[in-house]
Structures are given as C-alpha cells and as structure tokens.
Amino acid sequence: MDKIAGLKEILALDPKNSFARYGIAVELASRGETASAVAEFDALLANDPDYTAGYFMAAQTLSSAGRTAEAIERLKSGINCAARSGNRHALSEMQAMLDELDR
C-alpha cells in the first residue's frame, strides 16, 4: 500500500492525528508535490500549532522550491514554537537555517 494512502486511512479514523498529517506532508514534499505538501503542513499547524517539526519541514520544502521569503516566515514561527515548548534542539536547527536564508 502507498504510504500516503495508509496515512490517509489513519486520518479518516482520527482527523487530528498530527503524526499522520506530518507523514503525508513529508511524503508529498519528497515527491516534489510542493503545493500539496505545504497545504498539508498548513493543516497540520492549524490543528496542532505546537508540532515543531512541521515548521522546520515546511520551511525546508518552501526553501527547496525557491520560496525563500515564505520559508523564512515559517522558520520564525517555528523558532517561536520551539522556544515556547523548550525544544532547544529544534530551535537551534531552525535558527541555523534561518541564518543561512536570511543573509
């Protein structure tokens, strides 16, 4: 079974399952389906604004698509989320990417 199909089955049972939504977004990004991936990241973060990894992966997806300004905004939101939740590792990774993009 296709990864996305399996994850969508999980979402059908639990529409707010952040892990499944994140998995779909990452899989779409890996397939180069940027618009669909970003839409899934948006849905993820609307339902679970504390899902820190969603900000970082969304920023990476946007950056890979040449959408640097949007990636920077996503990183800033992610850094705020990581600071709020005390996730220093994620904060450090996102800050490093932000420093690279925001030159």
C-alpha positions in Angstrom: 0.0 0.0 0.0 1.1 3.5 -0.8 2.4 5.4 2.2 0.1 8.3 1.7 -2.9 6.0 1.3 -2.1 4.3 4.6 -1.7 7.6 6.4 -5.0 8.9 4.9 -6.7 5.8 6.4 -5.3 6.8 9.8 -6.6 10.4 9.3 -10.0 9.1 8.3 -10.2 7.5 11.7 -8.6 10.4 13.6 -8.7 13.6 11.6 -6.5 15.4 14.1 -3.7 12.8 14.1 -0.7 15.1 13.7 1.8 12.4 13.1 -0.2 11.0 10.1 -0.7 14.5 8.7 3.0 15.3 9.1 3.9 12.0 7.3 1.6 12.9 4.4 3.2 16.3 4.1 6.7 14.9 4.2 5.9 12.2 1.6 4.4 14.8 -0.7 7.4 17.0 -0.3 9.7 14.1 -1.1 7.7 13.5 -4.3 8.2 17.1 -5.3 4.5 18.0 -4.8 5.2 21.3 -3.1 1.8 22.9 -3.2 0.1 19.8 -1.7 2.9 19.3 0.9 2.6 23.0 2.0 -1.2 22.6 2.2 -0.8 19.6 4.5 1.8 21.4 6.6 -0.7 24.3 6.9 -3.5 21.9 8.0 -1.1 20.3 10.5 -0.1 23.5 12.1 -3.6 24.9 12.1 -4.7 21.9 14.1 -1.5 21.5 16.2 0.4 24.7 16.4 2.9 23.1 18.8 4.1 20.5 16.3 7.5 22.0 16.0 8.9 19.7 13.3 6.1 20.8 11.0 7.5 24.3 10.8 11.0 23.1 10.0 10.0 20.7 7.3 7.6 23.2 5.8 10.4 25.7 5.7 12.7 23.2 4.0 10.0 22.3 1.5 9.5 26.0 0.7 13.2 26.7 0.5 13.7 23.8 -1.9 11.0 25.3 -4.1 12.8 28.7 -4.2 10.1 30.3 -1.9 12.7 31.8 0.5 10.6 34.6 2.0 7.9 32.1 2.9 10.5 29.7 4.3 11.9 32.5 6.5 8.4 33.3 7.9 7.8 29.6 8.6 11.2 29.4 10.4 10.4 32.4 12.5 7.1 30.8 13.6 8.9 27.6 14.3 11.5 29.2 16.4 8.8 30.8 18.5 7.1 27.4 18.9 10.4 25.7 19.8 11.2 28.5 22.4 7.6 28.2 23.9 8.0 24.4 24.2 11.6 24.4 25.4 12.8 22.4 22.4 16.3 23.8 22.2 17.5 21.3 19.5 14.7 22.3 17.1 15.3 25.9 17.9 19.0 25.6 17.1 18.4 23.8 13.8 15.8 26.3 12.7 17.9 29.3 13.7 20.8 27.9 11.7 18.6 27.5 8.6 17.2 31.0 9.2 20.7 32.4 9.4 21.6 30.7 6.1 18.5 32.0 4.3 18.3 35.5 5.8 21.6 36.8 4.6 
